[in-house]
């Protein structure tokens, strides 16, 4: 065999091509001997999944819709159902792809929901309450707040637990708890304690809606007295209004005014708590003016209340805003529950419920005293 014959039978390695004239560069991963391109592609897909809001938001939306359906068909408090459904599904958060969406729901949905809630309150509604009942209401709220802090201190919990329980009970239940937790921060108070406080406030509110109208009837309270008792002591807005109308239409109307007066106190109480606690650890390096500034959603809430006071909002818009606010707050509650660790919830034990119980009992006792004596 001549050298020319050997050369003809031997595959050639040509520039830009592989053996036997095959253009490996045109084939998928042809020049990727160690799979770097495949690995990089997989890492890119994983990064996009972790950056996406969709997995967590979709999961939260399904859980919240389930809670809403159960509440509509069985008459159970919707926020409490959102908490319970979220806690039952928190094993999904082992998948880190859900974290960004759930965090978005628990923070952004909460803040927007509070802003939209402002369309339900006006200065005229508070003025209709009158100076004496409004003063009595402030005393009830202060006593409730202090009772929550005293209950936390009595069982060795931090003051942050007391502030959360007392503030949520004094103002408007779950929505107030979410707003206050945004000020306190997860570095000061764990999500497990926060979830337990939400469960306790929701359960107490559900029980109060069933029991307080019956107690008012047994004590032969008038419509105005019963309306004040129920509006000043039941935590959740919907349940306070429902409890008032369960007694009578007149009591329901007065309970609505009293309860909305408590809701409008959300902004000043959040400001006071912010000044009392100082900046969260992650905000300690911010300029002083930023530390003292109101959270944007509280400022927007006040603007919404002012707008509702100056302009007559059509009933259809107000109704839609109420449904939207409830939906956003339900998403926030459900997402928070899903991000809570069940093992830490179990470790908390009975002590975690004491601040809520103390605040609830004091709220009822002081409200009843004012209802019987001053009204």
C-alpha positions as CSV (number, residue, x, y, z in Angstrom):
1,X,0.0,0.0,0.0
2,X,1.4,3.3,-1.0
3,X,1.5,6.3,1.3
4,X,-1.2,7.9,-0.9
5,X,-3.5,4.9,-0.3
6,X,-2.9,5.1,3.5
7,X,-3.7,8.8,3.5
8,X,-7.0,8.2,1.6
9,X,-8.2,5.5,4.0
10,X,-7.3,7.5,7.2
11,X,-10.0,10.0,8.5
12,X,-8.9,13.5,8.3
13,X,-9.1,16.1,11.0
14,X,-10.0,19.2,9.2
15,X,-10.1,22.7,10.7
16,X,-13.5,23.3,12.3
17,X,-14.5,19.7,11.6
18,X,-14.1,16.4,13.3
19,X,-12.9,13.1,11.9
20,X,-14.3,11.8,8.6
21,X,-15.4,15.4,7.6
22,X,-18.2,15.5,10.2
23,X,-19.0,19.0,11.3
24,X,-19.4,18.4,15.0
25,X,-20.0,22.1,15.7
26,X,-23.4,21.9,14.0
27,X,-24.6,19.0,16.3
28,X,-26.2,19.7,19.7
29,X,-23.4,20.0,22.3
30,X,-21.1,18.6,19.7
31,X,-18.0,20.3,21.1
32,X,-19.2,20.1,24.7
33,X,-17.0,17.1,25.8
34,X,-17.7,17.5,29.5
35,X,-21.4,18.6,29.4
36,X,-20.7,22.2,30.4
37,X,-23.4,23.6,28.1
38,X,-26.0,21.1,29.5
39,X,-25.1,21.9,33.1
40,X,-25.2,25.7,32.4
41,X,-28.6,25.3,30.7
42,X,-30.0,23.4,33.7
43,X,-28.6,26.0,36.1
44,X,-30.2,28.8,34.1
45,X,-33.6,27.1,34.2
46,X,-33.3,26.5,38.0
47,X,-32.3,30.2,38.5
48,X,-35.3,31.4,36.5
49,X,-37.6,29.1,38.6
50,X,-36.2,30.5,41.9
51,X,-36.7,34.1,40.6
52,X,-40.3,33.5,39.5
53,X,-43.2,34.5,41.7
54,X,-45.5,32.1,40.0
55,X,-45.0,28.8,41.9
56,X,-45.5,30.4,45.3
57,X,-48.4,32.6,44.2
58,X,-50.1,29.8,42.4
59,X,-49.9,27.6,45.5
60,X,-51.1,30.3,47.8
61,X,-54.0,31.2,45.5
62,X,-55.2,27.6,45.5
63,X,-55.0,27.3,49.3
64,X,-56.8,30.7,49.7
65,X,-59.5,29.7,47.3
66,X,-60.0,26.5,49.2
67,X,-60.4,28.4,52.4
68,X,-62.9,30.8,50.8
69,X,-64.9,27.9,49.5
70,X,-65.0,26.2,52.9
71,X,-66.0,29.4,54.6
72,X,-68.8,30.1,52.2
73,X,-70.3,26.6,52.4
74,X,-69.8,25.9,56.2
75,X,-69.9,29.4,57.7
76,X,-66.5,29.3,59.3
77,X,-64.4,32.4,59.7
78,X,-62.5,32.8,56.4
79,X,-59.2,34.1,57.9
80,X,-59.0,31.2,60.4
81,X,-59.6,28.8,57.6
82,X,-56.8,30.5,55.6
83,X,-54.5,30.0,58.5
84,X,-55.4,26.3,59.0
85,X,-55.3,25.4,55.3
86,X,-51.9,27.2,55.0
87,X,-50.5,25.4,58.0
88,X,-51.6,22.1,56.6
89,X,-49.8,22.8,53.3
90,X,-46.6,24.2,54.7
91,X,-44.6,21.1,53.7
92,X,-44.7,22.5,50.1
93,X,-42.2,25.2,51.3
94,X,-39.5,22.6,51.4
95,X,-39.3,23.4,47.7
96,X,-37.4,26.7,47.6
97,X,-39.0,27.7,44.3
98,X,-42.2,28.6,46.3
99,X,-40.4,31.0,48.6
100,X,-40.3,34.2,46.5
101,X,-44.0,34.0,45.6
102,X,-45.1,33.3,49.2
103,X,-43.0,36.1,50.5
104,X,-44.5,38.4,48.0
105,X,-48.0,37.4,49.0
106,X,-47.3,37.8,52.7
107,X,-45.9,41.3,52.3
108,X,-47.1,43.0,49.2
109,X,-50.6,41.6,49.3
110,X,-50.9,42.6,52.9
111,X,-49.9,46.1,52.4
112,X,-52.1,46.7,49.4
113,X,-55.0,45.1,51.2
114,X,-54.6,47.5,54.1
115,X,-54.5,50.5,51.7
116,X,-57.7,49.3,50.0
117,X,-59.3,48.8,53.5
118,X,-59.2,52.6,53.9
119,X,-62.1,52.9,51.6
120,X,-64.4,51.5,54.3
121,X,-63.6,54.2,56.8
122,X,-64.3,58.0,56.9
123,X,-63.9,60.8,59.4
124,X,-67.7,61.3,59.4
125,X,-68.2,57.8,60.7
126,X,-65.9,58.4,63.6
127,X,-67.5,61.8,64.3
128,X,-70.9,60.1,64.4
129,X,-69.7,58.1,67.4
130,X,-69.5,61.1,69.7
131,X,-66.8,62.3,72.0
132,X,-67.8,60.2,75.1
133,X,-68.1,56.9,73.4
134,X,-64.9,57.6,71.4
135,X,-63.0,58.3,74.6
136,X,-64.4,55.1,76.2
137,X,-63.2,53.2,73.1
138,X,-59.7,54.6,73.4
139,X,-59.6,53.4,77.0
140,X,-60.8,49.9,75.9
141,X,-58.0,49.8,73.3
142,X,-55.3,51.0,75.7
143,X,-56.4,48.4,78.3
144,X,-56.4,45.7,75.8
145,X,-53.0,46.6,74.4
146,X,-51.5,46.6,77.9
147,X,-53.2,43.3,78.8
148,X,-51.5,41.6,75.9
149,X,-48.1,42.9,77.0
150,X,-48.8,41.9,80.6
151,X,-49.9,38.4,79.6
152,X,-46.7,37.9,77.5
153,X,-44.5,39.1,80.4
154,X,-46.3,36.8,82.9
155,X,-45.4,33.6,81.0
156,X,-41.9,34.7,80.0
157,X,-42.5,35.7,76.4
158,X,-40.9,38.7,74.7
159,X,-42.5,42.1,74.6
160,X,-42.9,41.7,70.9
161,X,-45.3,38.8,71.5
162,X,-47.4,41.1,73.8
163,X,-47.4,44.0,71.4
164,X,-48.6,41.7,68.6
165,X,-51.3,40.1,70.6
166,X,-52.5,43.3,72.3
167,X,-52.4,45.3,69.1
168,X,-54.2,42.8,67.0
169,X,-56.9,42.3,69.7
170,X,-57.3,46.1,70.3
171,X,-57.5,47.1,66.6
172,X,-58.9,44.8,64.0
173,X,-57.6,41.3,64.3
174,X,-55.6,39.6,61.6
175,X,-55.1,42.7,59.4
176,X,-53.7,44.6,62.4
177,X,-51.5,41.7,63.4
178,X,-50.0,41.6,59.8
179,X,-49.4,45.3,59.9
180,X,-47.7,45.2,63.3
181,X,-45.6,42.2,62.3
182,X,-44.3,44.2,59.4
183,X,-43.0,46.8,61.9
184,X,-41.7,44.2,64.4
185,X,-39.9,42.1,61.8
186,X,-39.2,38.4,61.7
187,X,-35.7,38.9,63.3
188,X,-37.4,40.1,66.5
189,X,-40.4,37.7,66.5
190,X,-40.4,34.3,64.8
191,X,-43.0,33.3,62.2
192,X,-44.1,30.5,64.4
193,X,-45.1,32.8,67.2
194,X,-46.8,35.1,64.7
195,X,-48.8,32.3,63.2
196,X,-49.9,31.2,66.7
197,X,-51.0,34.7,67.5
198,X,-53.0,34.8,64.3
199,X,-54.7,31.5,65.1
200,X,-55.5,32.7,68.6
201,X,-56.9,36.0,67.5
202,X,-59.1,34.4,64.8
203,X,-60.4,31.7,67.1
204,X,-61.2,34.3,69.9
205,X,-63.0,36.5,67.4
206,X,-65.1,33.6,66.1
207,X,-66.1,32.5,69.6
208,X,-66.9,36.1,70.5
209,X,-69.2,36.6,67.6
210,X,-71.2,33.6,68.8
211,X,-71.2,34.3,72.5
212,X,-71.2,38.1,73.0
213,X,-74.7,38.8,71.5
214,X,-76.1,36.1,73.7
215,X,-74.4,37.6,76.8
216,X,-75.7,41.1,75.8
217,X,-79.2,39.6,75.6
218,X,-79.0,37.9,79.0
219,X,-77.8,41.1,80.6
220,X,-80.8,43.0,78.9
221,X,-78.5,45.5,77.2
222,X,-80.1,48.1,74.9
223,X,-79.2,48.3,71.2
224,X,-76.7,51.1,71.7
225,X,-75.1,49.3,74.7
226,X,-74.9,45.9,72.9
227,X,-73.5,47.7,69.7
228,X,-70.7,49.3,71.8
229,X,-69.9,46.0,73.6
230,X,-69.7,44.0,70.4
231,X,-68.0,46.7,68.2
232,X,-65.4,47.5,70.9
233,X,-64.4,43.9,71.9
234,X,-64.7,41.6,68.8
235,X,-61.5,41.6,66.9
236,X,-62.3,41.0,63.2
237,X,-64.3,43.6,61.3
238,X,-66.7,41.2,59.6
239,X,-67.4,39.3,62.8
240,X,-67.9,42.4,64.9
241,X,-70.5,43.7,62.4
242,X,-72.1,40.2,62.1
243,X,-72.3,39.9,65.9
244,X,-73.9,43.3,66.1
245,X,-76.6,42.5,63.6
246,X,-77.2,39.1,65.3
247,X,-78.4,41.2,68.3
248,X,-80.5,43.7,66.3
249,X,-80.3,46.0,63.3
250,X,-79.8,49.0,65.4
251,X,-77.0,47.3,67.4
252,X,-75.4,46.2,64.2
253,X,-75.3,49.8,62.8
254,X,-73.8,51.1,66.0
255,X,-71.3,48.2,66.2
256,X,-70.2,49.0,62.7
257,X,-69.4,52.6,63.6
258,X,-67.5,51.6,66.7
259,X,-65.6,48.9,64.9
260,X,-64.6,51.3,62.0
261,X,-63.4,53.8,64.6
262,X,-61.0,51.1,65.9
263,X,-59.9,50.4,62.3
264,X,-58.9,54.0,61.7
265,X,-56.7,53.8,64.8
266,X,-54.5,51.3,63.0
267,X,-52.3,54.1,61.6
268,X,-51.5,56.0,64.8
269,X,-50.9,52.7,66.7
270,X,-48.5,51.4,64.1
271,X,-46.6,54.7,64.2
272,X,-46.4,54.6,68.1
273,X,-45.2,51.0,67.9
274,X,-42.6,51.9,65.3
275,X,-41.3,54.8,67.5
276,X,-41.4,52.6,70.6
277,X,-39.4,49.7,69.1
278,X,-37.0,51.7,66.9
279,X,-35.7,50.3,63.6
280,X,-35.5,46.6,62.9
281,X,-31.9,45.2,62.9
282,X,-31.9,45.2,59.1
283,X,-32.8,48.9,59.0
284,X,-30.4,50.2,61.7
285,X,-28.1,51.7,59.1
286,X,-30.8,53.8,57.4
287,X,-30.8,57.6,57.8
288,X,-32.8,58.9,60.8
289,X,-35.5,60.5,58.6
290,X,-36.2,57.1,56.9
291,X,-36.4,55.4,60.3
292,X,-39.0,57.9,61.5
293,X,-41.0,57.9,58.3
294,X,-44.3,56.1,58.2
295,X,-44.4,52.8,56.3
296,X,-45.7,53.6,52.8
297,X,-48.8,51.5,53.2
298,X,-49.9,53.3,56.4
299,X,-49.4,56.6,54.7
300,X,-51.5,55.3,51.7
301,X,-54.1,54.0,54.1
302,X,-54.5,57.5,55.7
303,X,-54.7,59.1,52.2
304,X,-57.4,56.6,51.3
305,X,-59.4,57.4,54.4
306,X,-59.0,61.1,53.6
307,X,-60.2,60.5,50.1
308,X,-63.2,58.5,51.3
309,X,-64.0,61.4,53.7
310,X,-63.9,64.1,51.1
311,X,-65.4,62.3,48.1
312,X,-68.5,60.1,48.1
313,X,-67.3,56.7,46.8
314,X,-70.0,54.9,44.8
315,X,-71.5,51.9,46.7
316,X,-70.4,49.5,44.0
317,X,-66.8,50.6,44.2
318,X,-66.8,50.5,48.0
319,X,-68.2,46.9,47.8
320,X,-65.6,45.8,45.3
321,X,-62.9,47.4,47.4
322,X,-64.1,45.5,50.5
323,X,-64.0,42.2,48.6
324,X,-60.6,43.0,47.2
325,X,-59.2,43.9,50.6
326,X,-60.5,40.7,52.1
327,X,-59.0,38.6,49.2
328,X,-55.6,40.3,49.6
329,X,-55.5,39.9,53.3
330,X,-56.6,36.2,53.0
331,X,-53.6,35.6,50.6
332,X,-51.3,37.3,53.1
333,X,-52.6,35.2,56.0
334,X,-52.4,32.0,54.0
335,X,-48.9,32.6,52.7
336,X,-47.7,33.5,56.2
337,X,-49.1,30.2,57.6
338,X,-47.5,28.2,54.7
339,X,-44.1,29.7,55.6
340,X,-44.4,28.8,59.3
341,X,-42.6,25.8,60.6
342,X,-44.8,23.3,62.3
343,X,-42.0,22.0,64.6
344,X,-41.6,25.5,66.1
345,X,-45.3,25.8,66.5
346,X,-45.4,22.6,68.5
347,X,-42.5,23.8,70.7
348,X,-44.4,27.0,71.6
349,X,-46.9,25.2,73.8
350,X,-49.8,26.8,75.8
351,X,-47.8,29.9,76.8
352,X,-48.0,31.3,73.3
353,X,-51.8,31.7,73.7
354,X,-51.8,33.6,77.0
355,X,-51.3,37.1,75.6
356,X,-54.2,36.7,73.2
357,X,-56.5,35.3,76.0
358,X,-55.5,38.0,78.4
359,X,-56.1,40.8,75.9
360,X,-59.5,39.2,74.8
361,X,-60.8,38.9,78.4
362,X,-59.7,42.5,79.3
363,X,-61.2,43.9,76.1
364,X,-64.6,42.3,76.9
365,X,-64.6,43.3,80.6
366,X,-63.7,46.9,80.0
367,X,-66.1,47.2,77.0
368,X,-68.9,45.7,79.1
369,X,-68.2,48.1,82.0
370,X,-68.5,51.1,79.7
371,X,-71.6,49.8,78.0
372,X,-73.4,49.3,81.3
373,X,-72.2,52.4,83.1
374,X,-71.5,55.2,80.6
375,X,-74.0,54.5,77.7
